[in-house]
Amino acid sequence: MSFQLSSEQEAIRDVVREFGENEIRPVAREHDESREYPHDLVEQAAQYDLVAPTIPEEYGGAGMDLLTSAVVTEELWRADPGIGSAIGSRGFGTTMIREFGDEWMKEEWLPKVAAGDAATCSCISEPAHGSDVAGIETRAELDEEAGEWVLDGDKMWITNGTIADVAVVMAKTSPGERHRGITAFLVEADRDGFEPTKIDNKLGIRASDLAEIRLDDVRVPEDNVIGAVDQGFYQLMAFFAGGRTSVAAQAVGAAQGALDAAVEYAGEREQGGKTIQEYQAISHKLAEMATDVEAARSLTYRAASVVDADGNDQLAAKFASMAKLFASERAVEVADEGIQVHGGAGFVTDHPAERFYRDARITKIYEGTSEIQKNIISDQLL
């Protein structure tokens, strides 16, 4: 099945690509080495509607569908995965607010995020619970007299943890009920007891913020429940297909960036009196890399189209998992081959090859590891 982007989607892709080439690439190495969050670039990206682009127009967003948003994500990561992640993850958690939150939540937070004036984070994973969402140990107990929920626990690997203005926190409200006892809460980051600690020793995507968050008797009003009590897990499941498709788009972007760097280097590097692209060993390697990238892109676009169709949840879950599995695995392989094309020059920071290799690796882990995706796919097959 082929996918032809519309003229509008092509125009959006061109705008993002130009932004990436002119604004992101020149400072990519600097942000990777300094681990500095790209606040200025986020503000610029917001002016182009590239921050949380799926937020509806009525709340100040671009109202993009998943396929168009995937194109944006791909181009941002093609320019640089670290900065691309910082921009693309700015609205983590807004989908939960948009679909299940009360109107006051949407009016207060969605316009701020779309404008680049606020950041959100989604607090799901914990030190002992990553893929096992149902096993989370963070607790929320209702203080009926005060009309407040009291949250206690630890969250781990939280993107935007130290820069977020508001968090969507998943907590157990009915312990012992596994997935049937989880609730989503809107937690403002300035509340007492909300304590983020930056994680700074990452392998890749170093320009993106990551943190551990301690919730120590954090009190929120009863009105801060997103959706319904004990329904958080089911609400969360509604977004995994879209999230995994977005990660597939990240992987495609990283792979394309690695391929771009390899092609450029192969055309410049000379050995034996000619450029290395003239050697069949290199040209065939580039051909295989390009084929892998295009196959990953096609599967990712198909997954996005299936999720956008919103007609078959099982089909959407299957294609999203297939896209994430295939694209992430190919991204790491393409980035690895990119280093090989560079030879020794690919093993140092003088060229972006090693950075794409480090950055691509995360796509095999978050939003469900490759092993989890295989479980999902095989469950549907068998």
Secondary structure, 3 states (H helix, E strand, C coil): CCCCCCHHHHHHHHHHHHHHHHHHHHHHHHHHHHCCCCHHHHHHHHHCCCCCCCCCHHHCCCCCCHHHHHHHHHHHHHHCHHHHHHHHCCECCHHHHHHHCCHHHHHHHHHHHHCCCCCEEEECCECCECCCHHHCCCEEEEECCCCEEEEEEEEEEEECCCCCCEEEEEEECCCCCHHHHEEEEEEECCCCCEEEEECCCCCCCCCCCEEEEEEEEEEEEHHHEECCCCCHHHHHHCCHHHHHHHHHHHHHHHHHHHHHHHHHHHHHCEECCEEHHHCHHHHHHHHHHHHHHHHHHHHHHHHHHHHHHCCCHHHHHHHHHHHHHHHHHHHHHHHHHHHHHHHHHHHCCCCCHHHHHHHHHHHHCCCCCHHHHHHHHHHHHC
